[in-house]
């Protein structure tokens, strides 16, 4: 659902000459981040000896920290 909404907003706010490039970069970055997350999870299980539940906890903490940094930036630095 979020991908559909993101694509709609990109179609709405991008010029038609740049839309294909923007969509390609968006798809590439989404795929790259998913692959990087899977690689990090596998490395945590293989090299650090964490269980699947512990890897999920680590990934949740990383996501929450990222959210906190983004929220701090978003609510303090307004244009």
Steps between C-alpha positions, in 0.01 A plus 500: 500500500778744581672430170180584312459826692866590449473438127185711478667791680804472273276508194322803640807706591758398234515638153423248229851528357655391833238251617659189350837581653352577840298178501807298399712651778221448754461133403877444501543655845206302643642174362850585620381579852304175517805301386725684747259426785493129410880493476539667841252258655686203357834634619362554850376141509813345349782711643356635824309182587169677561169319471227615262315667788812690607564613143141626483555692821822658366328599175209651696740707711680622187164593342388684814826697521466593134142613562607706801776675304264569211228633731748722683620641170152535355351681798796726577620596151199632313545703182 
